Structures are given as C-alpha cells and as structure tokens.
C-alpha cells in the first residue's frame, strides 16, 4: 500500500536525521488521504507540490548531494531578539484543514521586519470566530489580539522564530505602546513601493528549506474598486500621490487586480465585506494582504483602510483606528462614501480568464495531475489519446521546453523494456520519476513567470 510505504519511509528518514524528507513524506500521506477522501478544501495541485518536494529531496539525497537545505532542520528554533518595538497591522482568522483554528495578529517591528503572534490550537470555525477578541498569554503579559492589532508593544526578553513568529516564554515582558497609522512610521513601508515591484521581489525569493513559503509576506497598496466578478473584487492600483492634491487616478497601464477572499467560511466576514466594497465602483481603499502565488494579478486581502487624502474612500469608526480586519470587522453602508450619481470611473473593464488559464500550460498541468491521481498507465493512455494534441499547441504558443518535457514524460510512461528472451520487463520507476519531476519543475517556473508578468501587463479591453 503506497501510504504504508510512505510512512515507513518517513520513519526511516527520521532515524537517519533527515527532517525535510520526513516532513515531505508525511505531508504526502496527508495529501493522499485528503484526495481519496475528497475532503473539502483539498486541491490536487497541493498534492502535486508536496509529492514534487518529496521526490526531489529523495532523489538528490540518493545522488549524494551535500546541500544542507536538503537535510532541513528538525525544528525552527526561536532565537533571542533583545528588545523589540512592534506595531499591529491586522488580525487574521485561521481555520485549518488539519483541525486547528484561532487567530494570528500580524505585526511590523520598528526596523521593518514582519512578525506575527498567534493563538492557534485544536478547534473548529467557532474558535476562529471567538478569538476575535481573545486574550493570549505572552510571558507575564495578557495580550488582547483586537487591541494589539491596532496598537503596539515594547517587548523585552523576546524570542523570534526564523519565519517571524514571536515567542511567549516566561521571560517575556511587554508594555503597551500607542498604535500608529498605516501611513506613518514602520507601517508606511508596506505601501512604499509599487505592487509590481513588490510581487516581482517576492516571486524571486525562495526559502530553500521551505519552498511553500514563497509569496507569503504581507503586501500593501492603494487601489480603486472598478467592479466585481462573483466573490472577487476588481480593482486598479492608484498612481503615486502628487503635491497637487487632486484625487489619485489609477495607473494608466496597470493590470486589473483581483481581490479574492482569504477564507470563504460563512462564519467569517471576508466574503460579505468584499461584496460591500464591490458595491461602490470608484471607491479608493488601502489594502494589506498576501499575493496569491497561483493566480494572475490576484491578492488575498486581510485588512482595508482609507486612502490618505482621498474623498471617495472609507469612513471607518474612530475606535477602528483607520483599518478594518476583513475576517472580523463588518463593513456597513455608513462606512462607505455616498454613491456618485455621475461616476467618473469610466466603463467597466472587460476581464477575461487570467494568464494561467489562457495559456496552453493547462495541458501540462492536466498531465502532471493525472500522473498523481491515475498513475503511470493513465498518463500513457492519455498521451496516446491526445496524439499530437499535447505538444502542438504548446510549441505554437512558444512553450517549446514545456512541449519537450511533457512529451518526454508521455514517452517514458509508456516505455517497457525486454529481457534477453524478448519478454516485457517492469518499467524503470526512477526514469519515470525524474521525467515527472522535470515537467513539474518547469511548469512551476513557467506559471510563476506568467504570474509575475500579469502584474505589469496592461488590462484587457
């Protein structure tokens, strides 16, 4: 049974002191169970990613590669960080498919580092909702997440993990600080650069010990709402402010940016808030969120606030301190500017499928996922059925390397050797695994480049 073999491999990796291989094997088992059980929220693309990491690490270790990143670290230890001044950005509700829930408060240190402090424990959606104003112990200090998200702390004796999580050990001491506006101090750095520049930098940065962390840092930008498609808000990035004081217009050749819910669970306010924002075309909003690394020009917003100096912008309550956490705070009609009877935002832009959906790379994606869900024989049968339908469209669109590696995978999936007596022998699993790895690696790189370019491409229409 594949799952039992993977569990044995994970145990062997633990005994050999290979934590990255162990983690990849365990994540693959969880992915297989989620796929076979058709669990809500599971995506076959996620199983492809974890299986790629497992085969890649195992293959390079077997070849004697000395790269320490292939070994990984057993635990990302917290390190002492002296005295820190941190300021709240927003709260994010967490509902995990593995049975954990809670809240994470995102922070920015005075030196510009992005940090977080969380309260995530076993539980369901109720816990994520109830943690909106939860109090969590940080050493000898009781921290209210709702207060911290709009305030600040001076922390002594703190520890910080490599991925920016604050520790809550007994030696931690903290005193409250007055919160600062998004447009001042360290928080202003979130909005200092154009989105295209920030996205390009994020997509070019990989953590060799945890590839899944690419594109997870917070980004900020000033946008103008132009409409909606389903639960997605369509927006355009605003041009930099000038001294003239006029209402800021969108960047002339900027892309249409999609804002999609971080979590569509009905117990959270993400979907309702985005619908409310979409009801006011021309609304200027300041957004903090994350890049969606799998979709063209797409952000997953965590919080919004008014654009400084703009007239057609949000009018939030004073005690919200200039920001609304989209998962918890409920934006009402009174928080929006009056409807403009004579809007000047121009006609609604025609927005088609994104760059990934429009490209013929979907054929490669289908082949890669079929190899995971159906196995080697399914790939061979599909390749025989397609004939030249796989490589031809890819070559005509300029994806010649994608066509070559996909054709190599199809050929390898159908390859059978013969022994000295002419009898068919079992196919070589290593050659097939390396062919599949070559396709998945190239596909990920090609899709990432398409996503990067989507942030600089002019809008459709």
Number of C-alpha atoms within 10 A of each C-alpha: 5 9 15 10 12 18 16 15 16 23 17 14 19 16 11 12 15 21 19 24 27 27 19 23 27 21 20 24 22 15 22 20 14 18 18 9 10 12 12 9 10 16 13 17 15 15 22 21 18 22 21 20 25 20 19 20 21 20 16 13 16 9 9 8 12 10 11 10 13 20 21 20 14 13 8 11 12 16 13 13 14 12 15 17 18 28 30 27 29 26 30 26 30 25 24 17 13 10 11 16 23 25 24 22 24 24 30 24 20 14 11 15 13 20 22 22 24 20 18 18 16 12 15 17 20 13 20 27 21 13 25 22 16 18 15 16 14 20 17 13 17 12 19 16 26 20 17 25 24 25 21 23 21 16 21 17 18 24 22 20 17 11 14 17 19 21 21 20 14 13 13 19 18 21 11 17 14 10 18 19 18 26 16 9 15 18 24 15 16 20 18 14 13 16 20 19 12 21 23 18 12 20 17 12 12 13 10 14 14 12 13 14 14 16 22 14 15 20 24 26 20 25 24 25 25 24 22 21 13 7 17 20 25 24 26 24 26 22 15 13 13 9 5 7 9 11 14 21 17 20 14 12 12 19 22 26 23 26 26 21 22 21 18 14 13 10 13 23 21 27 19 19 21 20 18 16 26 22 17 22 23 25 27 31 25 24 25 25 21 20 26 20 20 15 19 26 26 23 24 21 26 25 23 24 23 23 24 14 12 15 15 21 22 24 18 18 12 8 8 15 16 20 26 24 26 25 29 24 17 16 22 13 13 11 15 19 16 12 13 12 6 6 10 9 14 9 9 12 14 9 14 11 10 17 18 19 12 10 16 21 22 15 17 22 18 13 25 22 18 18 20 18 17 11 13 20 14 17 25 19 13 15 21 15 11 10 10 11 12 23 22 14 17 22 15 11 11 11 17 15 16 24 21 15 21 28 19 16 27 25 16 22 26 17 15 12 11 11 9 6 6 8 10 11 11 11 16 13 12 11 14 20 18 16 20 24 21 18 23 23 14 16 21 14 11 17 20 20 16 19 24 23 18 23 22 18 15 14 18 12 8
